[in-house]
Amino acid sequence: MPIIVNLDVMMAKRKMSLNELSEKVDLTLSNLSILKTGKAKAIRFSTLEAICKALNCQPSDLLEYVEAGK
C-alpha cells in the first residue's frame, strides 16, 4: 500500500501508549490498532484531527505516501 501510517512512530516520540491515545481520542483500541498497523481502508477527518490534537502533530507526521515498488 503506498500510504504508510506512522502512528506508532509519533506515539513513541510522544511517549504515549495506545491505551492513553484511545482515551484521549475516544476510539476503541481495536480501531486504533487497525489504523496503527496500516490495515485501515479510510480515516475520518474528525478522527485524524483528534489524533493530531492528542499527539500535537500534523497529518503529514502520521501519513506518508510512498510510490509502489520502492
N, CA, C and O atoms as CSV, one atom per row, in Angstrom:
chain,resi,resn,atom,element,x,y,z
A,1,MET,N,N,0.850,-1.188,0.000
A,1,MET,CA,C,0.000,0.000,0.000
A,1,MET,C,C,0.887,1.240,0.000
A,1,MET,O,O,1.806,1.342,0.813
A,2,PRO,N,N,0.625,2.172,-0.892
A,2,PRO,CA,C,1.503,3.344,-0.997
A,2,PRO,C,C,1.338,4.374,0.118
A,2,PRO,O,O,2.165,5.279,0.228
A,3,ILE,N,N,0.301,4.266,0.945
A,3,ILE,CA,C,0.154,5.178,2.083
A,3,ILE,C,C,0.646,4.455,3.334
A,3,ILE,O,O,0.120,3.407,3.709
A,4,ILE,N,N,1.651,5.027,3.965
A,4,ILE,CA,C,2.232,4.457,5.182
A,4,ILE,C,C,1.707,5.245,6.379
A,4,ILE,O,O,1.731,6.476,6.375
A,5,VAL,N,N,1.236,4.541,7.395
A,5,VAL,CA,C,0.745,5.177,8.624
A,5,VAL,C,C,1.850,5.113,9.668
A,5,VAL,O,O,2.288,4.031,10.057
A,6,ASN,N,N,2.294,6.279,10.116
A,6,ASN,CA,C,3.378,6.375,11.092
A,6,ASN,C,C,2.860,6.696,12.495
A,6,ASN,O,O,3.519,7.394,13.265
A,7,LEU,N,N,1.687,6.184,12.815
A,7,LEU,CA,C,1.098,6.455,14.122
A,7,LEU,C,C,1.986,5.931,15.248
A,7,LEU,O,O,2.170,6.608,16.260
A,8,ASP,N,N,2.529,4.742,15.078
A,8,ASP,CA,C,3.382,4.170,16.122
A,8,ASP,C,C,4.632,5.006,16.363
A,8,ASP,O,O,5.103,5.101,17.496
A,9,VAL,N,N,5.175,5.615,15.307
A,9,VAL,CA,C,6.362,6.471,15.431
A,9,VAL,C,C,6.028,7.707,16.266
A,9,VAL,O,O,6.769,8.066,17.181
A,10,MET,N,N,4.906,8.351,15.942
A,10,MET,CA,C,4.514,9.556,16.684
A,10,MET,C,C,4.158,9.228,18.132
A,10,MET,O,O,4.458,10.005,19.038
A,11,MET,N,N,3.522,8.085,18.348
A,11,MET,CA,C,3.209,7.691,19.719
A,11,MET,C,C,4.489,7.475,20.525
A,11,MET,O,O,4.562,7.852,21.694
A,12,ALA,N,N,5.483,6.876,19.907
A,12,ALA,CA,C,6.758,6.653,20.591
A,12,ALA,C,C,7.448,7.978,20.888
A,12,ALA,O,O,8.007,8.162,21.969
A,13,LYS,N,N,7.410,8.900,19.929
A,13,LYS,CA,C,8.037,10.216,20.130
A,13,LYS,C,C,7.372,10.974,21.277
A,13,LYS,O,O,8.031,11.712,22.009
A,14,ARG,N,N,6.073,10.787,21.423
A,14,ARG,CA,C,5.320,11.482,22.479
A,14,ARG,C,C,5.216,10.650,23.755
A,14,ARG,O,O,4.608,11.074,24.738
A,15,LYS,N,N,5.820,9.455,23.725
A,15,LYS,CA,C,5.779,8.538,24.874
A,15,LYS,C,C,4.329,8.296,25.329
A,15,LYS,O,O,4.008,8.390,26.514
A,16,MET,N,N,3.475,7.984,24.358
A,16,MET,CA,C,2.066,7.754,24.642
A,16,MET,C,C,1.691,6.325,24.258
A,16,MET,O,O,2.041,5.845,23.180
A,17,SER,N,N,0.989,5.672,25.141
A,17,SER,CA,C,0.551,4.296,24.876
A,17,SER,C,C,-0.727,4.300,24.041
A,17,SER,O,O,-1.414,5.316,23.930
A,18,LEU,N,N,-1.025,3.153,23.466
A,18,LEU,CA,C,-2.247,3.000,22.691
A,18,LEU,C,C,-3.467,3.209,23.582
A,18,LEU,O,O,-4.459,3.797,23.151
A,19,ASN,N,N,-3.395,2.731,24.820
A,19,ASN,CA,C,-4.500,2.919,25.769
A,19,ASN,C,C,-4.740,4.397,26.051
A,19,ASN,O,O,-5.884,4.854,26.062
A,20,GLU,N,N,-3.672,5.137,26.276
A,20,GLU,CA,C,-3.789,6.567,26.573
A,20,GLU,C,C,-4.364,7.327,25.378
A,20,GLU,O,O,-5.247,8.171,25.536
A,21,LEU,N,N,-3.855,7.020,24.178
A,21,LEU,CA,C,-4.362,7.680,22.976
A,21,LEU,C,C,-5.826,7.327,22.749
A,21,LEU,O,O,-6.621,8.181,22.357
A,22,SER,N,N,-6.178,6.086,22.992
A,22,SER,CA,C,-7.557,5.636,22.837
A,22,SER,C,C,-8.502,6.465,23.710
A,22,SER,O,O,-9.576,6.867,23.263
A,23,GLU,N,N,-8.103,6.710,24.934
A,23,GLU,CA,C,-8.915,7.515,25.851
A,23,GLU,C,C,-9.006,8.962,25.392
A,23,GLU,O,O,-10.075,9.568,25.471
A,24,LYS,N,N,-7.906,9.523,24.915
A,24,LYS,CA,C,-7.886,10.932,24.508
A,24,LYS,C,C,-8.707,11.200,23.261
A,24,LYS,O,O,-9.328,12.257,23.148
A,25,VAL,N,N,-8.721,10.265,22.328
A,25,VAL,CA,C,-9.433,10.498,21.062
A,25,VAL,C,C,-10.780,9.784,21.011
A,25,VAL,O,O,-11.498,9.883,20.016
A,26,ASP,N,N,-11.125,9.068,22.073
A,26,ASP,CA,C,-12.406,8.364,22.176
A,26,ASP,C,C,-12.618,7.380,21.026
A,26,ASP,O,O,-13.661,7.375,20.371
A,27,LEU,N,N,-11.594,6.544,20.799
A,27,LEU,CA,C,-11.681,5.460,19.821
A,27,LEU,C,C,-11.371,4.159,20.534
A,27,LEU,O,O,-10.639,4.143,21.523
A,28,THR,N,N,-11.927,3.074,20.034
A,28,THR,CA,C,-11.632,1.780,20.648
A,28,THR,C,C,-10.190,1.384,20.360
A,28,THR,O,O,-9.587,1.840,19.388
A,29,LEU,N,N,-9.654,0.538,21.212
A,29,LEU,CA,C,-8.295,0.033,21.000
A,29,LEU,C,C,-8.197,-0.718,19.682
A,29,LEU,O,O,-7.194,-0.613,18.976
A,30,SER,N,N,-9.232,-1.471,19.351
A,30,SER,CA,C,-9.177,-2.247,18.113
A,30,SER,C,C,-9.149,-1.334,16.886
A,30,SER,O,O,-8.420,-1.620,15.937
A,31,ASN,N,N,-9.916,-0.252,16.877
A,31,ASN,CA,C,-9.895,0.672,15.741
A,31,ASN,C,C,-8.552,1.386,15.636
A,31,ASN,O,O,-8.030,1.569,14.536
A,32,LEU,N,N,-7.995,1.785,16.764
A,32,LEU,CA,C,-6.671,2.422,16.733
A,32,LEU,C,C,-5.603,1.437,16.279
A,32,LEU,O,O,-4.686,1.806,15.545
A,33,SER,N,N,-5.718,0.206,16.707
A,33,SER,CA,C,-4.767,-0.826,16.310
A,33,SER,C,C,-4.815,-1.070,14.800
A,33,SER,O,O,-3.775,-1.217,14.158
A,34,ILE,N,N,-6.013,-1.111,14.241
A,34,ILE,CA,C,-6.170,-1.279,12.790
A,34,ILE,C,C,-5.502,-0.122,12.060
A,34,ILE,O,O,-4.831,-0.326,11.048
A,35,LEU,N,N,-5.683,1.078,12.567
A,35,LEU,CA,C,-5.056,2.246,11.951
A,35,LEU,C,C,-3.536,2.180,12.091
A,35,LEU,O,O,-2.805,2.441,11.135
A,36,LYS,N,N,-3.073,1.833,13.278
A,36,LYS,CA,C,-1.637,1.777,13.556
A,36,LYS,C,C,-0.912,0.759,12.685
A,36,LYS,O,O,0.224,0.989,12.270
A,37,THR,N,N,-1.560,-0.354,12.410
A,37,THR,CA,C,-0.912,-1.396,11.613
A,37,THR,C,C,-1.036,-1.155,10.112
A,37,THR,O,O,-0.504,-1.924,9.311
A,38,GLY,N,N,-1.741,-0.083,9.731
A,38,GLY,CA,C,-1.875,0.239,8.317
A,38,GLY,C,C,-2.940,-0.571,7.605
A,38,GLY,O,O,-2.978,-0.583,6.374
A,39,LYS,N,N,-3.808,-1.251,8.346
A,39,LYS,CA,C,-4.842,-2.085,7.741
A,39,LYS,C,C,-6.144,-1.325,7.498
A,39,LYS,O,O,-7.075,-1.869,6.905
A,40,ALA,N,N,-6.216,-0.080,7.949
A,40,ALA,CA,C,-7.428,0.717,7.756
A,40,ALA,C,C,-7.567,1.101,6.293
A,40,ALA,O,O,-6.577,1.395,5.624
A,41,LYS,N,N,-8.784,1.097,5.803
A,41,LYS,CA,C,-9.073,1.482,4.415
A,41,LYS,C,C,-9.392,2.970,4.311
A,41,LYS,O,O,-9.306,3.550,3.229
A,42,ALA,N,N,-9.762,3.591,5.439
A,42,ALA,CA,C,-10.136,5.003,5.438
A,42,ALA,C,C,-9.989,5.563,6.846
A,42,ALA,O,O,-9.917,4.817,7.823
A,43,ILE,N,N,-9.945,6.888,6.932
A,43,ILE,CA,C,-9.937,7.556,8.233
A,43,ILE,C,C,-10.766,8.831,8.090
A,43,ILE,O,O,-10.634,9.560,7.108
A,44,ARG,N,N,-11.600,9.085,9.055
A,44,ARG,CA,C,-12.407,10.305,9.045
A,44,ARG,C,C,-11.514,11.485,9.416
A,44,ARG,O,O,-10.583,11.359,10.211
A,45,PHE,N,N,-11.821,12.626,8.822
A,45,PHE,CA,C,-11.051,13.825,9.150
A,45,PHE,C,C,-11.191,14.178,10.628
A,45,PHE,O,O,-10.242,14.676,11.233
A,46,SER,N,N,-12.346,13.931,11.211
A,46,SER,CA,C,-12.538,14.227,12.629
A,46,SER,C,C,-11.637,13.339,13.492
A,46,SER,O,O,-11.128,13.787,14.519
A,47,THR,N,N,-11.439,12.090,13.081
A,47,THR,CA,C,-10.536,11.183,13.796
A,47,THR,C,C,-9.095,11.635,13.623
A,47,THR,O,O,-8.333,11.669,14.590
A,48,LEU,N,N,-8.720,11.979,12.406
A,48,LEU,CA,C,-7.369,12.472,12.142
A,48,LEU,C,C,-7.095,13.732,12.950
A,48,LEU,O,O,-6.014,13.891,13.518
A,49,GLU,N,N,-8.076,14.624,13.000
A,49,GLU,CA,C,-7.937,15.860,13.779
A,49,GLU,C,C,-7.731,15.552,15.260
A,49,GLU,O,O,-6.869,16.151,15.904
A,50,ALA,N,N,-8.513,14.628,15.799
A,50,ALA,CA,C,-8.402,14.274,17.215
A,50,ALA,C,C,-7.041,13.654,17.530
A,50,ALA,O,O,-6.448,13.948,18.568
A,51,ILE,N,N,-6.550,12.802,16.639
A,51,ILE,CA,C,-5.239,12.181,16.844
A,51,ILE,C,C,-4.136,13.236,16.778
A,51,ILE,O,O,-3.219,13.230,17.599
A,52,CYS,N,N,-4.224,14.136,15.807
A,52,CYS,CA,C,-3.222,15.202,15.683
A,52,CYS,C,C,-3.224,16.099,16.921
A,52,CYS,O,O,-2.168,16.511,17.402
A,53,LYS,N,N,-4.407,16.393,17.425
A,53,LYS,CA,C,-4.509,17.221,18.631
A,53,LYS,C,C,-3.887,16.512,19.830
A,53,LYS,O,O,-3.127,17.112,20.590
A,54,ALA,N,N,-4.213,15.231,19.992
A,54,ALA,CA,C,-3.699,14.461,21.135
A,54,ALA,C,C,-2.186,14.285,21.081
A,54,ALA,O,O,-1.518,14.285,22.114
A,55,LEU,N,N,-1.648,14.134,19.866
A,55,LEU,CA,C,-0.207,13.914,19.712
A,55,LEU,C,C,0.569,15.201,19.391
A,55,LEU,O,O,1.791,15.190,19.247
A,56,ASN,N,N,-0.178,16.307,19.285
A,56,ASN,CA,C,0.431,17.596,18.964
A,56,ASN,C,C,1.302,17.483,17.705
A,56,ASN,O,O,2.500,17.768,17.732
A,57,CYS,N,N,0.672,17.064,16.607
A,57,CYS,CA,C,1.401,16.864,15.364
A,57,CYS,C,C,0.536,17.265,14.172
A,57,CYS,O,O,-0.618,17.662,14.336
A,58,GLN,N,N,1.092,17.160,13.000
A,58,GLN,CA,C,0.398,17.453,11.758
A,58,GLN,C,C,0.007,16.138,11.072
A,58,GLN,O,O,0.617,15.104,11.341
A,59,PRO,N,N,-1.003,16.162,10.187
A,59,PRO,CA,C,-1.370,14.946,9.465
A,59,PRO,C,C,-0.188,14.347,8.703
A,59,PRO,O,O,-0.083,13.127,8.580
A,60,SER,N,N,0.692,15.192,8.196
A,60,SER,CA,C,1.857,14.685,7.457
A,60,SER,C,C,2.838,13.938,8.356
A,60,SER,O,O,3.680,13.190,7.859
A,61,ASP,N,N,2.744,14.130,9.672
A,61,ASP,CA,C,3.573,13.359,10.601
A,61,ASP,C,C,3.045,11.929,10.729
A,61,ASP,O,O,3.787,11.018,11.097
A,62,LEU,N,N,1.770,11.740,10.424
A,62,LEU,CA,C,1.124,10.441,10.588
A,62,LEU,C,C,1.003,9.653,9.292
A,62,LEU,O,O,1.058,8.423,9.303
A,63,LEU,N,N,0.838,10.357,8.173
A,63,LEU,CA,C,0.605,9.708,6.887
A,63,LEU,C,C,1.706,10.062,5.905
A,63,LEU,O,O,2.118,11.218,5.805
A,64,GLU,N,N,2.178,9.059,5.181
A,64,GLU,CA,C,3.278,9.243,4.235
A,64,GLU,C,C,2.950,8.492,2.945
A,64,GLU,O,O,2.486,7.353,2.981
A,65,TYR,N,N,3.194,9.137,1.816
A,65,TYR,CA,C,2.971,8.500,0.521
A,65,TYR,C,C,4.295,7.968,0.006
A,65,TYR,O,O,5.282,8.700,-0.058
A,66,VAL,N,N,4.316,6.691,-0.362
A,66,VAL,CA,C,5.494,6.061,-0.953
A,66,VAL,C,C,5.048,5.382,-2.231
A,66,VAL,O,O,4.101,4.595,-2.226
A,67,GLU,N,N,5.727,5.682,-3.324
A,67,GLU,CA,C,5.352,5.077,-4.600
A,67,GLU,C,C,5.481,3.563,-4.534
A,67,GLU,O,O,6.415,3.030,-3.934
A,68,ALA,N,N,4.540,2.889,-5.150
A,68,ALA,CA,C,4.570,1.429,-5.171
A,68,ALA,C,C,5.846,0.934,-5.844
A,68,ALA,O,O,6.287,1.496,-6.847
A,69,GLY,N,N,6.422,-0.099,-5.295
A,69,GLY,CA,C,7.642,-0.678,-5.867
A,69,GLY,C,C,8.922,-0.073,-5.336
A,69,GLY,O,O,10.013,-0.442,-5.771
A,70,LYS,N,N,8.799,0.863,-4.388
A,70,LYS,CA,C,10.019,1.484,-3.837
A,70,LYS,C,C,10.297,0.973,-2.464
A,70,LYS,O,O,11.279,1.380,-1.842
